[in-house]
């Protein structure tokens, strides 16, 4: 068993706050680390997805160097406070958000960045944060919590072995995500070509609209659609299983640890030992964060045995529709048209079911589904592979970090 040594977090890292930026600065300039990037990643991406207009002094003060740890400083819930992300290279000219804290190592060869990325996301550290955090209107990670926290580390050589192995699993997960992003883009492009541009193949195999296919204005959809097409409502092509759902508390989830994905409104939150649904579904966020950056619904395409919490609509297509087609039809619905509430947004079932969408004729719909289903099948297959990799990682993580398991040289 490896010897584990206790350190005060403040003994190993200096903590700094991020930049206070204006709306006018965002979207152009130098690379920038946002709250969203930190929340969703163990490691900073190779290329940072956001930009911020900053000067040289700000870039020096709020710099990003290899080994830096970034921690979200606020959250609506304590459970999601202090989510972390680690830099494994330097990012020249980049800065980071004021909603993030930066932890910079004080000395070399005590903490190994790849190991620390998993340590800070481990259940051990997450419990330490939640036990020390306080909640008013929002949970907050501050200097007091930083000072109180202790961390428990094996020697540096052991950190390297563990960190490199777990990092290789994470790299595979990220590679799979890129493949799925490409497949999703391909499916979106085909859908756009068929049902936005209306250049689906006509009876002669030619693009319908570009070849002079007749169009007519549909006032219910407020757009031109092919002659003899119409509209229908979401409720006519879906079944919603909201009434069957049972929420689980954090304590219950801990008691029910297993291999069945437990979905929330934006992704897998945990794994439990039993399912309440089995099949193919589209999930749509019901309350809280219900829309993406473009104001459209937050959707997930899932398959298999699952448990789903009570913040998500569970939808299954009917009448000759597929889950992928349903997902594509719903993705561009403006949330403003189906939501209720002002402070706490909610998409209720009645509003969703009554929303009008394109009614695709049976023959064209069938041809589209035949073309798109191999892509959908591959996406689901890769999602399940990633779920398995994450479960392996999460199973290994505590045993490696508390010395119950070791990696041979």
C-alpha positions as CSV (number, residue, x, y, z in Angstrom):
1,X,0.0,0.0,0.0
2,X,1.3,3.5,-0.9
3,X,2.0,5.9,1.8
4,X,-0.5,8.8,1.7
5,X,0.6,12.2,3.0
6,X,-1.6,15.0,4.2
7,X,-1.1,18.6,3.0
8,X,-3.0,21.8,3.5
9,X,-4.3,22.9,0.1
10,X,-3.0,26.4,0.8
11,X,0.5,24.9,1.5
12,X,0.7,23.6,-2.1
13,X,-1.2,26.2,-4.1
14,X,-1.7,30.0,-4.3
15,X,-5.3,31.0,-5.1
16,X,-6.2,34.0,-7.3
17,X,-9.5,35.4,-8.6
18,X,-10.3,35.8,-12.3
19,X,-10.8,38.8,-14.5
20,X,-13.8,41.1,-14.2
21,X,-14.8,41.6,-17.8
22,X,-17.6,43.4,-19.6
23,X,-20.0,42.1,-22.2
24,X,-18.3,44.3,-24.8
25,X,-15.0,42.5,-24.3
26,X,-16.4,39.0,-25.0
27,X,-16.4,37.1,-28.3
28,X,-13.2,38.6,-29.7
29,X,-9.6,39.0,-28.7
30,X,-7.4,36.5,-26.9
31,X,-8.3,32.9,-25.7
32,X,-10.4,32.8,-22.5
33,X,-11.4,30.2,-20.0
34,X,-15.1,30.4,-19.1
35,X,-17.1,29.0,-16.3
36,X,-18.7,26.5,-18.7
37,X,-15.3,25.2,-19.9
38,X,-14.2,24.5,-16.4
39,X,-17.5,23.0,-15.3
40,X,-17.6,20.5,-18.2
41,X,-14.0,19.4,-18.5
42,X,-11.3,17.6,-16.4
43,X,-8.6,19.3,-18.6
44,X,-8.6,22.5,-20.5
45,X,-9.2,21.8,-24.2
46,X,-6.3,22.0,-26.6
47,X,-7.9,25.1,-28.1
48,X,-10.0,27.3,-25.8
49,X,-13.5,27.8,-27.3
50,X,-14.0,31.4,-25.9
51,X,-12.4,34.7,-26.6
52,X,-12.0,37.9,-24.5
53,X,-10.5,41.3,-25.5
54,X,-7.7,41.8,-22.9
55,X,-4.6,43.8,-22.7
56,X,-1.0,42.6,-21.9
57,X,-1.2,43.5,-18.2
58,X,-4.4,41.5,-17.8
59,X,-2.9,38.6,-19.7
60,X,0.0,38.7,-17.3
61,X,-2.1,39.0,-14.1
62,X,-4.6,36.3,-15.2
63,X,-2.2,34.0,-17.0
64,X,-2.7,30.3,-17.6
65,X,0.3,28.0,-17.1
66,X,0.8,24.2,-17.1
67,X,-0.3,22.8,-13.7
68,X,-2.8,25.6,-13.0
69,X,-6.1,24.3,-11.5
70,X,-9.3,26.3,-12.2
71,X,-12.2,25.9,-9.8
72,X,-15.7,27.3,-10.2
73,X,-16.4,29.7,-7.3
74,X,-20.2,29.9,-7.3
75,X,-23.1,27.5,-7.9
76,X,-26.8,27.4,-7.4
77,X,-26.3,24.1,-5.4
78,X,-23.5,23.0,-3.1
79,X,-23.2,19.7,-5.0
80,X,-22.0,21.5,-8.1
81,X,-19.7,24.0,-6.3
82,X,-15.9,24.0,-7.0
83,X,-15.9,21.9,-10.2
84,X,-12.3,21.8,-11.4
85,X,-10.3,21.8,-14.6
86,X,-6.5,21.5,-15.0
87,X,-4.1,23.0,-17.6
88,X,-1.6,20.5,-18.9
89,X,0.2,23.1,-21.1
90,X,0.8,26.8,-21.2
91,X,-1.8,29.1,-22.9
92,X,0.0,32.2,-24.0
93,X,-2.2,35.3,-23.8
94,X,-5.1,33.5,-22.3
95,X,-7.1,34.7,-19.3
96,X,-9.9,33.3,-17.1
97,X,-13.3,34.3,-15.9
98,X,-14.1,36.1,-12.6
99,X,-16.5,33.3,-11.8
100,X,-13.4,31.0,-11.4
101,X,-10.6,30.7,-8.9
102,X,-7.1,29.8,-10.1
103,X,-4.9,27.5,-8.0
104,X,-1.2,27.8,-9.0
105,X,1.3,25.3,-7.6
106,X,3.9,26.8,-5.3
107,X,6.6,24.3,-5.8
108,X,7.6,21.7,-8.5
109,X,7.3,17.9,-8.2
110,X,4.9,17.7,-5.3
111,X,1.7,17.8,-7.3
112,X,1.4,16.2,-10.8
113,X,-1.2,18.1,-12.9
114,X,-2.7,15.0,-14.5
115,X,-3.2,13.3,-11.2
116,X,-4.6,16.4,-9.6
117,X,-7.2,16.8,-12.3
118,X,-8.8,13.5,-11.1
119,X,-8.1,14.2,-7.4
120,X,-10.1,17.4,-7.5
121,X,-13.0,15.7,-9.3
122,X,-12.9,12.7,-6.9
123,X,-15.6,11.9,-4.3
124,X,-13.0,12.5,-1.5
125,X,-12.3,16.1,-2.5
126,X,-15.9,16.8,-3.5
127,X,-17.1,15.8,0.0
128,X,-14.5,18.0,1.6
129,X,-15.8,20.9,-0.4
130,X,-19.5,20.3,0.4
131,X,-18.7,19.8,4.1
132,X,-16.9,23.2,4.3
133,X,-19.1,25.3,1.9
134,X,-21.9,27.5,3.0
135,X,-25.1,28.4,1.2
136,X,-27.0,31.7,1.1
137,X,-28.6,32.4,-2.2
138,X,-25.8,30.6,-4.0
139,X,-23.0,28.3,-2.9
140,X,-19.6,30.0,-2.8
141,X,-16.0,28.8,-2.8
142,X,-13.9,31.4,-1.0
143,X,-10.6,32.0,0.8
144,X,-11.9,30.5,4.1
145,X,-12.8,27.2,2.4
146,X,-9.5,27.2,0.6
147,X,-7.6,27.7,3.9
148,X,-9.5,24.9,5.7
149,X,-9.1,22.2,3.0
150,X,-6.6,19.4,3.3
151,X,-5.6,17.0,0.5
152,X,-4.1,13.5,0.7
153,X,-1.5,12.6,-1.8
154,X,0.8,9.7,-2.6
155,X,4.4,10.4,-3.6
156,X,5.1,12.2,-6.9
157,X,6.2,9.1,-8.7
158,X,3.0,7.3,-7.8
159,X,1.0,10.3,-8.9
160,X,2.6,10.2,-12.3
161,X,1.7,6.6,-12.8
162,X,-1.9,7.0,-11.7
163,X,-2.3,10.3,-13.5
164,X,-1.0,9.1,-16.8
165,X,-3.2,6.0,-16.8
166,X,-6.3,7.9,-16.0
167,X,-5.4,10.6,-18.5
168,X,-5.2,8.0,-21.3
169,X,-8.8,6.9,-20.4
170,X,-9.8,10.6,-20.6
171,X,-8.1,11.1,-23.9
172,X,-10.1,8.1,-25.3
173,X,-13.3,9.6,-24.0
174,X,-12.5,13.0,-25.6
175,X,-11.6,11.3,-28.9
176,X,-14.9,9.5,-28.9
177,X,-16.7,12.8,-28.2
178,X,-15.1,14.4,-31.2
179,X,-16.2,11.5,-33.4
180,X,-19.7,11.9,-32.1
181,X,-19.6,15.7,-32.6
182,X,-18.8,14.9,-36.3
183,X,-21.6,12.4,-36.6
184,X,-24.0,14.8,-35.0
185,X,-23.0,17.5,-37.4
186,X,-23.5,15.0,-40.3
187,X,-27.0,14.2,-39.1
188,X,-27.8,17.9,-38.7
189,X,-26.5,18.7,-42.2
190,X,-28.7,15.9,-43.8
191,X,-31.7,17.1,-41.8
192,X,-31.1,20.7,-42.8
193,X,-30.8,19.7,-46.5
194,X,-34.0,17.7,-46.4
195,X,-36.3,19.7,-44.1
196,X,-35.0,23.2,-43.8
197,X,-33.8,23.8,-47.4
198,X,-36.4,21.3,-48.6
199,X,-33.9,19.8,-51.1
200,X,-34.9,16.2,-50.2
201,X,-34.7,13.8,-53.2
202,X,-37.9,14.0,-55.2
203,X,-39.4,11.0,-57.1
204,X,-36.8,11.5,-59.7
205,X,-33.9,11.7,-57.2
206,X,-33.5,15.5,-57.8
207,X,-33.3,18.1,-55.0
208,X,-37.0,19.1,-54.5
209,X,-36.9,22.9,-54.0
210,X,-33.8,23.6,-56.2
211,X,-35.4,21.7,-59.0
212,X,-38.5,23.8,-59.0
213,X,-40.7,21.9,-56.5
214,X,-43.8,23.8,-55.6
215,X,-43.9,25.6,-52.2
216,X,-46.8,27.1,-50.3
217,X,-46.9,29.3,-47.2
218,X,-48.0,27.7,-43.9
219,X,-49.3,30.3,-41.5
220,X,-49.2,27.9,-38.5
221,X,-45.5,27.4,-39.1
222,X,-44.9,30.9,-40.5
223,X,-42.8,29.5,-43.3
224,X,-43.0,28.2,-46.9
225,X,-43.2,24.4,-47.0
226,X,-43.6,21.9,-50.0
227,X,-47.0,21.8,-51.7
228,X,-49.4,19.3,-50.0
229,X,-47.3,19.2,-46.8
230,X,-48.8,20.4,-43.5
231,X,-48.1,20.7,-39.8
232,X,-48.8,18.7,-36.7
233,X,-48.2,19.1,-33.0
234,X,-45.4,17.6,-30.9
235,X,-48.1,15.8,-28.9
236,X,-49.2,13.9,-32.0
237,X,-45.8,12.4,-32.6
238,X,-44.6,11.7,-29.0
239,X,-45.5,9.9,-25.8
240,X,-44.3,11.7,-22.6
241,X,-43.6,9.5,-19.5
242,X,-43.3,12.3,-16.9
243,X,-45.8,10.7,-14.5
244,X,-43.7,7.6,-14.0
245,X,-40.6,9.3,-12.7
246,X,-39.3,9.1,-9.1
247,X,-36.6,11.6,-7.9
248,X,-33.6,10.3,-6.0
249,X,-31.9,12.3,-3.3
250,X,-28.1,12.4,-3.1
251,X,-28.2,10.0,-0.2
252,X,-30.4,7.5,-2.1
253,X,-28.0,7.7,-5.1
254,X,-25.1,6.8,-2.8
255,X,-27.0,3.9,-1.4
256,X,-28.0,2.7,-4.9
257,X,-24.5,2.8,-6.6
258,X,-24.4,0.7,-9.7
259,X,-23.9,0.7,-13.4
260,X,-27.3,2.1,-14.6
261,X,-27.0,5.8,-15.9
262,X,-28.9,8.3,-13.8
263,X,-29.8,11.2,-16.1
264,X,-30.4,14.8,-15.1
265,X,-31.5,17.6,-17.4
266,X,-28.0,18.1,-18.9
267,X,-26.4,14.6,-18.8
268,X,-25.5,11.7,-16.6
269,X,-25.3,12.7,-12.9
270,X,-24.5,9.3,-11.4
271,X,-24.9,5.5,-11.8
272,X,-27.4,3.5,-9.8
273,X,-28.3,-0.2,-9.5
274,X,-31.8,-0.3,-11.1
275,X,-33.7,1.3,-14.0
276,X,-37.1,2.9,-14.3
277,X,-37.0,3.1,-18.1
278,X,-35.7,0.8,-20.8
279,X,-35.6,1.7,-24.5
280,X,-34.9,4.7,-26.8
281,X,-35.8,8.2,-25.7
282,X,-35.2,11.9,-26.2
283,X,-34.8,13.9,-23.0
284,X,-35.8,17.6,-22.9
285,X,-34.8,19.8,-19.9
286,X,-38.0,20.7,-18.0
287,X,-37.0,23.4,-15.5
288,X,-34.0,25.4,-14.3
289,X,-31.5,25.6,-17.2
290,X,-33.9,24.7,-20.0
291,X,-32.1,26.3,-23.0
292,X,-28.8,26.3,-24.7
293,X,-26.8,29.4,-25.7
294,X,-29.0,29.9,-28.8
295,X,-32.3,29.8,-26.8
296,X,-33.2,26.3,-28.0
297,X,-34.2,23.4,-25.8
298,X,-31.5,21.3,-24.1
299,X,-31.9,17.8,-25.5
300,X,-30.3,14.4,-25.0
301,X,-30.7,11.3,-27.2
302,X,-30.4,8.2,-24.9
303,X,-30.8,4.5,-25.2
304,X,-30.9,1.4,-22.9
305,X,-31.7,0.9,-19.2
306,X,-31.8,4.3,-17.4
307,X,-33.0,6.2,-14.4
308,X,-34.1,9.7,-15.1
309,X,-34.7,12.5,-12.5
310,X,-37.8,14.7,-12.3
311,X,-36.3,17.8,-14.1
312,X,-36.5,16.2,-17.5
313,X,-39.3,15.4,-20.0
314,X,-38.9,11.8,-21.2
315,X,-40.1,11.6,-24.8
316,X,-40.6,8.6,-27.1
317,X,-41.7,9.0,-30.8
318,X,-44.8,7.4,-32.2
319,X,-46.5,7.2,-35.7
320,X,-43.5,6.2,-37.7
321,X,-41.0,8.7,-36.2
322,X,-37.6,7.8,-34.9
323,X,-35.7,9.2,-31.9
324,X,-33.1,10.9,-34.1
325,X,-35.8,12.5,-36.2
326,X,-37.7,13.6,-33.1
327,X,-34.4,15.0,-31.7
328,X,-33.8,17.0,-34.9
329,X,-37.3,18.3,-35.1
330,X,-37.2,19.6,-31.5
331,X,-33.7,21.1,-31.5
332,X,-34.7,24.4,-33.1
333,X,-37.8,25.1,-31.1
334,X,-37.4,28.5,-29.4
335,X,-37.8,28.0,-25.6
336,X,-39.5,31.4,-25.4
337,X,-42.5,29.8,-27.3
338,X,-43.0,26.9,-24.9
339,X,-41.7,28.1,-21.5
340,X,-43.6,29.3,-18.5
341,X,-42.3,31.3,-15.5
342,X,-40.0,34.3,-15.4
343,X,-37.6,33.7,-12.4
344,X,-37.7,29.9,-12.6
345,X,-38.2,28.9,-16.2
346,X,-40.2,25.7,-16.9
347,X,-41.3,23.9,-20.0
348,X,-44.6,22.3,-19.2
349,X,-46.0,19.3,-21.0
350,X,-49.1,21.1,-22.3
351,X,-47.1,23.9,-23.9
352,X,-44.7,21.3,-25.5
353,X,-47.4,19.1,-26.8
354,X,-49.3,21.9,-28.4
355,X,-46.3,23.4,-30.3
356,X,-46.7,23.0,-34.1
357,X,-44.0,21.4,-36.1
358,X,-43.5,20.2,-39.7
359,X,-45.6,17.2,-40.7
360,X,-43.4,15.1,-43.0
361,X,-45.2,12.7,-45.4
362,X,-44.8,9.0,-44.6
363,X,-42.7,8.1,-47.6
364,X,-40.2,10.9,-47.3
365,X,-40.0,10.4,-43.6
366,X,-39.3,6.7,-44.0
367,X,-36.5,7.4,-46.5
368,X,-34.9,9.9,-44.2
369,X,-35.0,7.6,-41.3
370,X,-33.4,4.8,-43.3
371,X,-30.6,7.2,-44.2
372,X,-30.1,8.7,-40.7
373,X,-30.5,5.5,-38.5
374,X,-26.9,4.1,-39.2
375,X,-25.5,7.5,-38.0
376,X,-27.8,7.4,-34.9
377,X,-26.8,3.8,-34.1
378,X,-23.1,4.7,-34.2
379,X,-23.6,7.7,-32.0
380,X,-25.4,5.6,-29.4
381,X,-22.7,2.9,-29.6
382,X,-20.0,5.5,-28.9
383,X,-22.0,7.0,-26.1
384,X,-22.2,3.6,-24.4
385,X,-18.5,3.0,-24.9
386,X,-17.8,6.4,-23.2
387,X,-20.3,5.5,-20.3
388,X,-18.3,2.3,-19.8
389,X,-15.0,4.1,-19.8
390,X,-16.3,6.6,-17.2
391,X,-17.5,3.8,-15.0
392,X,-14.1,2.1,-15.2
393,X,-12.4,5.4,-14.3
394,X,-14.8,6.1,-11.5
395,X,-14.3,2.6,-10.1
396,X,-10.5,2.8,-10.2
397,X,-10.2,6.4,-8.9
398,X,-10.9,5.9,-5.2
399,X,-8.9,2.7,-4.9
400,X,-5.9,4.3,-6.6
401,X,-6.1,7.4,-4.6
402,X,-6.4,5.8,-1.2
403,X,-3.7,3.2,-1.9
404,X,-5.9,0.2,-2.1
405,X,-4.7,-0.5,-5.6
406,X,-1.4,0.3,-7.3
407,X,0.0,0.5,-10.8
408,X,3.2,-1.6,-11.5
409,X,6.1,0.1,-13.1
